[in-house]
Structure formats: structure tokens, C-alpha cells
Amino acid sequence: HVVFARDGDTVRIYLNGQKKPELSFNLPAGKSGGGDQFFFGGRCDNVSNWEGRLDEIAVYDRPLSEEEIVSLFVQ
């Protein structure tokens, strides 16, 4: 279970329903290189694909709270 959360320039990565992020760093929002397309499980050029090994992907239009992130993790 992995959650990537962006709030402004701050990116946080949560693993396995933990309340505190595993990684946290700043990445200016204007540096994302697009944002009009998302590719899950591979690259847009069809190299290094994960062959359908991802399940239950969700994209939100707002940053989730730590409590919401924990509630999404189901063991």
C-alpha cells in the first residue's frame, strides 16, 4: 500500500497505512512535467510495464489527511 500526497510544493510518501510519511520532500509544483496524463504500472512508451500488477488505484483532487490515509489501508 503506497500513498503519494502532494500539498503545494510538499510531497509525502506513506507506506502500509502508517500515519507518518516514510519520505517527505519539496518539489515545486511547476516542475512536474505535464500533469495532463497519468501512467500507472508502466511508462508512456510501453517500456518497463508492470503487466497489470496494480490494483485499486485512486486519484484525489485534494491532499488527504493522515487519518484518511490510514483509513484507506486494509490488511
Contacts in CASP RR format, 6 or more apart in sequence:
PFRMAT RR
TARGET T0000
AUTHOR 0000-0000-0000
METHOD contacts of the structure
MODEL  1
HVVFARDGDTVRIYLNGQKKPELSFNLPAGKSGGGDQFFFGGRCDNVSNW
EGRLDEIAVYDRPLSEEEIVSLFVQ
1 15 0 8 1.000
1 16 0 8 1.000
1 17 0 8 1.000
1 72 0 8 1.000
1 73 0 8 1.000
2 13 0 8 1.000
2 14 0 8 1.000
2 15 0 8 1.000
3 13 0 8 1.000
3 14 0 8 1.000
3 17 0 8 1.000
3 64 0 8 1.000
3 69 0 8 1.000
3 72 0 8 1.000
4 11 0 8 1.000
4 12 0 8 1.000
4 13 0 8 1.000
5 11 0 8 1.000
5 12 0 8 1.000
5 13 0 8 1.000
5 14 0 8 1.000
5 21 0 8 1.000
5 63 0 8 1.000
5 64 0 8 1.000
5 69 0 8 1.000
6 12 0 8 1.000
6 27 0 8 1.000
6 29 0 8 1.000
6 63 0 8 1.000
7 63 0 8 1.000
8 29 0 8 1.000
8 63 0 8 1.000
9 26 0 8 1.000
9 27 0 8 1.000
9 28 0 8 1.000
9 29 0 8 1.000
10 24 0 8 1.000
10 25 0 8 1.000
10 26 0 8 1.000
11 23 0 8 1.000
11 24 0 8 1.000
11 25 0 8 1.000
11 26 0 8 1.000
11 27 0 8 1.000
12 21 0 8 1.000
12 23 0 8 1.000
12 24 0 8 1.000
13 21 0 8 1.000
13 22 0 8 1.000
13 23 0 8 1.000
13 24 0 8 1.000
14 20 0 8 1.000
14 21 0 8 1.000
14 22 0 8 1.000
14 66 0 8 1.000
14 69 0 8 1.000
15 22 0 8 1.000
16 73 0 8 1.000
17 69 0 8 1.000
17 70 0 8 1.000
17 72 0 8 1.000
17 73 0 8 1.000
18 70 0 8 1.000
19 66 0 8 1.000
19 67 0 8 1.000
19 69 0 8 1.000
19 70 0 8 1.000
20 66 0 8 1.000
37 44 0 8 1.000
38 59 0 8 1.000
40 54 0 8 1.000
40 57 0 8 1.000
41 49 0 8 1.000
41 50 0 8 1.000
41 52 0 8 1.000
41 53 0 8 1.000
41 54 0 8 1.000
42 48 0 8 1.000
42 49 0 8 1.000
42 50 0 8 1.000
43 49 0 8 1.000
58 72 0 8 1.000
64 72 0 8 1.000
END
